[in-house]
Amino acid sequence: MTKYVQVYFRTEDEAEQLRATLSKFTTSNVMLDQLEENNQGRLVVPYVPYSASGTTAGNTQVGSQVMGFQDVEDDQEQRNIILSFEIGQDDLYDILVEIQKLDGHVDRSLFD
């Protein structure tokens, strides 16, 4: 089963960094685009505990891996660069770690 992911970035360089990282995973339909309008109404910051320290009250669980998100409050930076792709459910946790490291935002519906 695959999951459709859209990641919003400030710059094309940030998006290209994630695109390069995607080569470690089985993905399809990878597209980089620029939005004309700022549509950040449902964007959240993925929160994935990827170190041994810290805790989280996750919002979603895939297998034994907990994934959560934090609502974006007053992000004044435009995130008009979008990288979209499909990824296997088994790799979703790992790709969210990479998105978190690059300060990418995702649509909240990814966690539904």
C-alpha positions in Angstrom: 0.0 0.0 0.0 1.3 3.5 -0.9 0.8 6.9 0.7 0.6 10.1 -1.3 2.9 12.8 0.3 3.2 16.5 -0.5 6.0 18.4 1.3 6.1 22.2 1.3 9.4 24.0 1.4 10.6 27.6 1.4 13.2 27.1 -1.4 13.8 24.8 -4.3 17.2 23.8 -2.8 15.4 22.4 0.3 13.1 20.4 -2.0 16.0 19.1 -4.0 17.7 17.9 -0.9 14.7 15.8 -0.1 14.4 14.6 -3.7 18.0 13.3 -3.5 17.2 11.5 -0.2 14.2 9.8 -1.9 16.6 7.7 -3.9 17.1 5.5 -0.7 13.4 4.6 -0.8 11.0 3.0 -3.3 9.0 6.0 -4.6 6.9 6.8 -7.7 5.4 9.9 -9.3 8.0 12.3 -7.9 7.2 15.8 -9.0 8.6 19.2 -8.0 6.3 22.2 -8.5 5.9 25.8 -7.5 2.6 27.1 -6.2 1.3 30.5 -7.3 -0.7 31.1 -4.1 0.1 30.6 -0.5 -2.2 27.7 0.7 -0.8 26.9 4.1 -4.1 26.4 5.9 -3.7 22.8 6.8 0.1 22.5 7.0 1.7 20.8 10.0 5.3 20.0 11.0 5.9 16.3 11.2 7.2 15.2 14.6 8.9 11.8 14.6 11.1 10.8 17.5 14.2 9.6 15.7 16.7 9.6 18.6 16.7 7.5 21.8 15.8 10.5 24.0 12.6 12.4 24.2 9.0 11.4 24.1 5.9 12.4 22.1 2.2 11.9 22.3 1.9 10.7 18.7 -1.1 11.2 16.6 -0.6 8.2 14.3 1.0 4.8 14.6 2.4 2.7 11.8 3.2 -0.7 13.2 5.1 0.0 16.4 6.4 3.4 15.2 4.7 6.5 16.6 4.3 9.5 14.3 2.9 12.8 15.3 2.6 16.4 14.1 2.6 19.9 15.4 0.3 22.6 14.1 2.0 25.5 12.4 1.5 28.7 14.2 2.5 32.1 12.6 4.9 30.7 10.0 5.7 33.9 8.2 7.7 32.2 5.6 6.2 31.4 2.2 6.2 27.7 1.5 5.4 27.7 -2.2 7.8 24.9 -3.4 6.1 21.5 -3.2 7.6 18.1 -3.7 5.0 15.3 -4.1 5.5 11.6 -4.4 4.1 8.2 -3.5 5.9 6.0 -1.0 5.2 2.6 0.5 3.6 2.6 3.9 6.6 0.8 5.3 8.9 3.7 4.4 6.6 6.5 5.7 8.2 6.8 9.1 11.7 7.0 7.7 10.7 9.7 5.1 9.0 11.7 7.8 12.2 11.7 9.7 14.0 13.2 6.7 11.2 15.7 6.1 11.5 16.8 9.8 15.3 17.2 9.5 14.8 19.5 6.4 12.1 21.6 8.1 9.5 20.6 5.6 5.8 20.9 6.2 3.1 18.4 5.2 -0.7 18.5 4.9 -2.4 17.4 8.1 -4.5 14.8 6.1 -1.3 12.7 5.9 -1.9 11.7 9.5 -5.6 10.7 9.1 
